[in-house]
Amino acid sequence: MERFEWSWSASDIEQLQSLLAPITLRGSKLHGSALYSETSTEIDVVMVDIADIDFDSVDDPGRDALWTASAALRTELIEAWGEPDPSIVEGVLVWVSPQVVVELHRPTDRVYFRLISPDAHRSSEAALRAGQEQDAQRTDFAPFLAALPRIANAHLGSWSRSDLEPVFDAVGWPIDISEGRLFREDLVAELNGEALRASLHASRTKEYMDPDRWGFGTYWRLTLRQSLSWRVMPEAYAAALRLCVELLGPPPVVGGPDTQAIWRGADVTYTLETGSGLHFSVTPTEAVEGLEYWEWKWGEDWNPPESWRMTTGADGARFGTRDWWVPERRAETWSMLDDYITKLFPSLAYDLPLLAPYATAVVWGFRVAEDPGTFIHGWFADDGAGLQIHLPGAEPFKQTYPPELKSGRLIAAETTAALRKFGVASPTDLEMVAWTPQGTQTLDTIRLGFTG
């Protein structure tokens, strides 16, 4: 790549293809939507696909081979080019040279290079920094708190437009009448500015949801959103949760990912959650739960979206918990178990501190029934986390961690690596335990692939 004479024209693709065949290459403009075609004359990005697997693959040899090859490639590149240059995109390795900038991307299902012209790289980095600076300005969550009571106190009736329009009038934000919104027939009001992005969105019921069968109205979800800087999210979520408790009472159910506090009523269900900001949504209880149950019962690959749920003991006359439960798919391979762990553990590490005092701790463990000396034991709590690993012939590992998202990722990485050293053929040979030590709290659901 360093010795290649870059012209950043379409002819580069043909020359590189002859050097790298049979590797697939694609060229494009950085801000263009179309990939390289015969009529293209200029490019500033070349995509080089190294390896990939089916995104939904649960095949251990394929997944493990991809990860092993990716790690080996990273080592080889560091030996050849030195340590990567600083990158503002997490998880992407970058090497900058005068003629070309090389990025190595390693998502779950593939490994690929992005070869970028230096000018395009500088432009892209500047745009990303501008976006980060704009995100850092989004610290005022007062509009979300001001609108939330209007939605929590609304009577949505049959979920028709005439039922929802008074809610939009009460919130008072400008309604988006752009062609795209009108085509989808959603009802959307927005506040937009450099330091403010908030919306109230009524999602129209789709035909595939079989509205007559499940009892949906014209609309099926009303969502209040505000984008916020990650720096203020703990403070913002705490304020929103306090307000919801004032309006609705303590949440009977909490869980994750996305720091969910749930008030399930007979008519509607309220959910406060995170996800690039604050979300507060209202849905018709029976219709949504009926559709979810049907999707689980008859969908071949449907998996519940939540990683964990806990009942808090705060059931009252108005809100409670549903009386049915959906199991997840059984973890039959190490890759499937990896997927469950890497989704669950970061959620517990991040969500529990925000949901306290309604959820405060989860204890979990894996063991081999025939070998009581081989086990992994851990815990997540609102004030930190911990991990213990006991493997055959190895010194015991014991570590505590602060209450943050990074801790969950570290514990997930240590756990998935240690499980492969248990000396058993697959996760089906393991036993898993999990519980919450707090008296009024009950761990209703934990998705690790052992309950399907």
C-alpha positions in Angstrom: 0.0 0.0 0.0 2.9 2.4 0.8 4.6 1.8 -2.6 1.4 1.9 -4.7 1.2 5.1 -6.8 -2.2 6.5 -5.8 -4.0 8.7 -8.3 -7.4 8.4 -6.4 -9.1 7.7 -9.7 -11.1 4.8 -11.0 -8.0 3.3 -12.5 -6.6 2.5 -9.0 -9.3 -0.1 -8.6 -8.2 -2.0 -11.6 -4.5 -1.9 -10.7 -5.2 -2.9 -7.1 -7.5 -5.7 -8.2 -4.7 -7.2 -10.3 -2.4 -7.0 -7.3 -4.8 -8.3 -4.7 -7.0 -10.8 -6.6 -9.1 -12.6 -5.6 -9.8 -10.2 -2.8 -12.9 -8.0 -3.6 -12.4 -4.2 -3.8 -15.0 -1.5 -4.1 -14.3 2.2 -4.6 -16.6 5.2 -3.8 -16.7 8.9 -2.9 -16.7 9.4 0.8 -19.9 11.3 0.9 -21.5 9.6 -2.1 -24.2 6.8 -1.8 -23.3 4.9 -4.9 -20.4 2.4 -5.0 -17.9 2.4 -7.8 -19.2 2.0 -11.3 -17.8 2.1 -14.8 -18.8 5.8 -15.1 -17.0 6.8 -11.9 -13.9 9.0 -12.5 -12.8 9.9 -9.0 -12.7 8.0 -5.7 -11.4 8.7 -2.2 -12.2 5.4 -0.5 -11.4 1.9 -1.4 -13.0 -1.0 0.5 -11.0 -4.2 0.8 -12.9 -7.2 2.1 -10.6 -9.7 3.9 -13.0 -12.2 5.4 -16.6 -12.5 6.6 -19.1 -14.9 8.0 -22.9 -15.0 8.0 -24.0 -12.3 10.5 -26.4 -14.7 12.2 -23.8 -17.5 12.2 -23.6 -19.6 15.4 -20.9 -21.7 14.0 -18.0 -21.8 16.4 -15.2 -22.8 14.0 -16.1 -20.0 11.6 -16.4 -17.3 14.3 -13.3 -18.4 16.2 -11.3 -18.6 13.0 -12.4 -15.0 12.1 -11.3 -13.7 15.5 -8.0 -15.6 15.4 -7.2 -14.4 11.9 -8.1 -10.8 12.9 -5.8 -10.9 15.9 -3.0 -12.3 13.8 -3.5 -9.6 11.1 -3.4 -6.9 13.7 -0.1 -8.2 15.1 1.4 -8.4 11.6 0.4 -4.9 10.7 1.9 -3.5 13.9 5.1 -5.4 13.2 5.2 -3.9 9.7 3.9 -0.4 10.3 4.3 0.2 14.0 1.7 1.1 16.5 -1.6 2.5 15.1 -2.1 6.3 15.0 -4.7 7.8 17.3 -8.3 7.3 16.1 -11.4 9.0 17.2 -13.5 6.0 16.3 -13.4 3.3 19.0 -12.2 -0.1 17.9 -10.8 1.0 14.5 -7.1 0.8 13.9 -5.6 3.6 11.8 -2.2 4.0 10.1 -1.5 7.3 8.4 1.0 7.7 5.6 1.5 10.6 3.0 -0.3 8.8 0.2 -3.0 6.7 1.9 -4.6 6.2 5.3 -5.3 2.6 6.2 -8.1 1.7 8.6 -8.6 -1.9 9.8 -12.2 -2.6 10.9 -13.1 -5.7 12.9 -16.9 -5.9 13.6 -18.5 -9.1 14.7 -19.1 -10.7 11.3 -16.2 -9.5 9.1 -12.7 -8.0 8.7 -12.0 -5.3 6.1 -9.7 -2.4 5.2 -10.8 1.1 4.3 -8.1 2.8 2.2 -8.7 6.6 2.3 -7.1 9.5 0.6 -5.3 11.8 3.1 -7.6 14.7 2.1 -10.7 12.7 2.6 -9.4 11.3 5.9 -8.8 14.9 7.2 -12.3 15.9 6.1 -13.9 12.9 7.7 -12.1 13.4 11.0 -13.1 17.0 11.0 -16.7 16.1 10.5 -16.5 13.5 13.3 -14.9 16.0 15.7 -17.6 18.6 14.8 -20.3 16.0 15.6 -18.6 15.1 18.9 -18.4 18.8 19.8 -22.1 19.3 18.9 -23.0 16.2 21.0 -21.0 17.6 23.9 -23.2 20.7 23.8 -26.4 18.7 24.2 -26.6 18.9 28.0 -29.9 20.6 28.7 -32.6 17.9 29.3 -35.2 20.4 30.5 -37.4 20.0 27.3 -37.7 16.3 27.9 -38.7 16.8 31.6 -41.2 19.5 30.6 -42.9 17.3 28.0 -42.9 14.0 29.9 -45.9 14.8 32.2 -48.0 15.7 29.2 -47.5 12.2 27.8 -47.7 10.3 31.1 -51.0 12.0 32.0 -52.6 11.7 28.5 -55.6 9.6 27.7 -54.9 7.9 24.4 -58.3 6.2 23.9 -58.4 4.1 20.8 -55.0 5.4 19.5 -56.5 7.3 16.6 -55.1 10.6 15.3 -57.9 12.5 17.1 -56.8 10.9 20.4 -53.1 11.9 19.8 -53.5 15.4 18.5 -54.3 16.9 21.9 -51.1 15.4 23.3 -49.1 17.1 20.5 -50.9 20.3 21.1 -50.1 20.2 24.8 -46.4 19.6 24.2 -46.4 22.5 21.7 -43.5 21.5 19.4 -43.6 22.2 15.7 -45.1 19.3 13.7 -42.9 17.9 10.8 -44.9 18.0 7.6 -42.1 17.0 5.3 -42.8 14.6 2.4 -41.1 11.7 4.1 -43.1 12.0 7.2 -46.3 12.3 5.4 -45.5 9.3 3.2 -45.1 7.1 6.3 -48.1 8.7 7.9 -46.3 9.0 11.2 -47.1 12.0 13.4 -43.9 13.8 14.4 -43.1 17.0 16.3 -39.5 18.2 16.7 -37.2 20.7 18.4 -34.0 21.0 16.4 -30.9 23.2 17.0 -27.2 23.0 17.4 -27.5 22.1 21.1 -31.0 20.6 21.0 -32.6 17.7 19.3 -35.9 16.3 20.7 -39.0 14.8 19.1 -42.4 13.4 19.9 -43.2 10.6 17.5 -46.4 8.6 17.0 -45.7 5.5 15.0 -48.4 4.3 12.6 -49.5 0.7 12.8 -48.2 -1.4 10.0 -50.2 -4.0 8.0 -47.9 -6.8 9.0 -48.9 -6.2 12.7 -52.4 -7.5 11.9 -54.1 -4.7 13.7 -57.6 -6.2 13.7 -56.4 -9.4 15.3 -54.4 -7.8 18.1 -56.5 -4.7 18.6 -54.1 -2.0 17.5 -55.5 1.4 16.6 -54.2 3.7 13.9 -51.0 4.3 15.9 -49.2 1.8 18.1 -46.5 3.7 19.9 -45.9 7.2 21.2 -42.3 8.1 21.9 -40.7 11.2 23.5 -36.9 11.4 22.6 -34.1 13.7 23.3 -30.5 13.3 22.2 -28.0 14.1 24.9 -24.3 14.0 25.6 -23.1 10.8 27.3 -21.6 13.1 30.0 -25.0 14.2 31.3 -26.8 10.9 30.9 -26.5 9.7 34.5 -27.8 13.0 35.8 -30.5 13.2 33.1 -31.8 9.7 33.6 -31.9 10.1 37.4 -34.0 13.3 37.0 -36.3 11.6 34.5 -36.7 8.5 36.7 -37.5 10.7 39.7 -40.2 12.5 37.7 -41.7 9.2 36.5 -41.9 8.0 40.1 -43.7 11.1 41.1 -46.2 10.7 38.2 -46.6 6.9 38.1 -45.1 5.5 41.3 -42.0 3.2 41.6 -41.4 1.0 38.5 -42.6 -2.6 39.1 -40.2 -3.9 36.4 -36.7 -2.8 35.4 -34.1 -4.3 33.1 -31.7 -3.8 30.2 -30.1 -3.2 27.9 -31.0 0.5 27.6 -31.7 1.0 31.3 -35.4 0.3 31.2 -37.9 1.2 33.9 -41.3 -0.2 33.0 -44.8 0.5 34.3 -47.2 -2.1 32.8 -50.8 -1.1 33.1 -54.0 -2.8 31.9 -54.4 -0.4 29.0 -51.0 1.1 28.3 -47.4 0.4 29.2 -44.9 3.2 30.0 -41.1 2.7 29.4 -38.3 5.0 30.4 -35.0 4.1 28.8 -31.7 5.3 27.4 -30.1 5.0 24.0 -28.1 8.0 22.6 -30.3 10.0 25.0 -33.6 9.7 26.9 -36.7 7.9 25.6 -40.1 7.7 27.2 -42.6 5.6 25.3 -46.3 4.5 25.6 -47.7 1.4 24.0 -51.1 -0.4 24.1 -50.4 -3.3 26.5 -52.5 -6.2 25.3 -52.0 -5.5 21.6 -48.2 -5.3 21.8 -47.8 -8.3 24.1 -50.2 -10.3 22.0 -48.0 -9.6 18.9 -44.8 -10.4 20.8 -46.1 -13.7 22.0 -47.2 -14.7 18.5 -43.8 -13.7 17.1 -42.1 -15.9 19.7 -44.6 -18.8 19.3 -44.3 -19.0 15.5 -41.1 -17.2 14.6 -38.3 -19.6 14.0 -35.4 -17.3 15.0 -37.2 -14.7 17.2 -35.3 -13.9 20.4 -36.6 -11.6 23.1 -34.9 -8.1 23.0 -34.2 -7.8 26.7 -31.1 -9.3 28.3 -32.4 -9.1 31.9 -35.5 -8.1 33.8 -36.1 -7.7 37.5 -39.3 -7.2 39.4 -38.8 -4.6 42.2 -41.7 -5.5 44.5 -43.5 -2.2 43.7 -46.6 -3.7 42.2 -49.7 -1.7 42.9 -53.3 -1.3 41.9 -52.5 0.5 38.7 -49.3 -1.3 37.5 -47.9 -4.8 37.7 -46.1 -7.4 35.7 -47.2 -9.7 32.8 -48.1 -13.3 33.7 -46.2 -15.0 30.9 -42.6 -15.3 30.0 -40.7 -16.1 26.8 -37.5 -18.2 26.9 -34.5 -17.3 24.7 -32.8 -19.6 22.2 -30.6 -22.3 23.8 -26.9 -21.5 23.7 -25.7 -24.6 21.9 -22.3 -23.2 20.8 -19.6 -21.1 22.4 -20.3 -18.3 19.8 -24.0 -18.2 20.9 -23.0 -18.0 24.5 -20.5 -15.2 23.6 -23.2 -13.2 22.1 -25.4 -13.5 25.1 -22.6 -12.6 27.5 -21.3 -9.6 25.5 -24.8 -8.1 25.4 -25.8 -8.9 29.0 -22.7 -7.9 31.0 -22.2 -4.4 29.7 -25.9 -3.8 30.3 -25.7 -4.9 33.9 -22.5 -2.8 34.5 -24.0 0.3 33.1 -27.7 0.0 34.0 -27.7 -1.1 37.6 -26.1 2.2 38.9 -28.7 4.2 37.1 -31.7 2.0 38.2 -30.8 2.0 41.9 -32.5 1.7 44.3 -35.1 -0.3 42.3 -32.4 -2.8 41.1 -29.1 -3.0 43.0 -27.3 -6.3 42.4 -27.1 -9.5 40.3 -24.9 -12.5 41.2 -24.1 -15.0 38.5 -21.9 -18.0 37.8 -20.9 -20.9 35.6 -19.6 -24.3 36.7 -19.0 -27.8 35.6 -21.1 -30.2 37.6 -18.5 -33.0 37.7 -15.7 -30.6 38.8 -16.7 -28.3 41.7 -13.2 -26.7 41.6 -13.8 -25.3 38.0 -16.1 -22.3 38.1 -16.5 -18.6 37.2 -18.4 -16.5 39.7 -19.2 -12.8 39.4 -21.5 -10.0 40.5 -22.7 -6.6 39.2 -24.0 -3.9 41.6 -24.9 -0.3 41.7 -21.5 0.5 43.3 -19.2 -1.8 41.3 -18.6 -5.3 40.0 -16.4 -8.3 40.6 -15.1 -11.5 39.0 -13.5 -14.8 40.2 -12.2 -17.5 37.8 -11.0 -20.9 38.9 -9.5 -23.1 36.1 -7.7 -26.4 36.3 -4.0 -26.0 36.8 -4.2 -22.2 36.9 -3.8 -19.6 39.6 -7.2 -18.3 40.8 -8.2 -14.9 39.2 -10.0 -12.3 41.3 -10.7 -8.7 40.3 -13.1 -5.9 41.3 -14.2 -3.2 38.9 -15.8 0.3 39.0 -19.5 0.7 38.1 -19.2 1.6 34.4 -19.9 0.3 30.9 -16.2 -0.5 30.3 -16.2 -2.9 33.3 -18.9 -5.0 31.8 -17.0 -5.3 28.5 -13.8 -6.3 30.4 -15.7 -8.9 32.5 -17.4 -10.3 29.3 -14.0 -10.7 27.6 -12.4 -12.4 30.6 -15.4 -14.7 31.0 -15.8 -15.8 27.3 -12.0 -16.6 27.2 -12.1 -18.6 30.4 -15.2 -20.6 29.5 -13.3 -22.1 26.6 -10.8 -23.5 29.1 -13.3 -25.4 31.1 -12.6 -28.6 29.3 -16.1 -29.3 28.1 -17.3 -29.7 24.5 -20.1 -27.0 24.5 -22.1 -24.7 26.8 -24.7 -27.5 27.1 -22.3 -29.2 29.4 -22.3 -26.2 31.8 -24.5 -25.2 34.7 -25.5 -21.6 35.1 -26.8 -19.8 38.2 -28.0 -16.2 38.7 -30.0 -14.4 41.4 -30.3 -11.1 43.1 -29.4 -10.9 46.8 -31.9 -8.1 47.7 -35.0 -9.3 49.4 -37.7 -7.3 47.6 -36.1 -7.7 44.2 -36.5 -10.8 42.0 -34.4 -11.6 39.0 -37.3 -12.5 36.6 -35.2 -13.0 33.5 -31.5 -13.3 32.6 -30.6 -14.2 29.0 -27.6 -16.5 28.8 -29.1 -19.2 26.7 -29.7 -21.7 29.5 -33.5 -21.4 29.7 -34.7 -22.1 26.2 
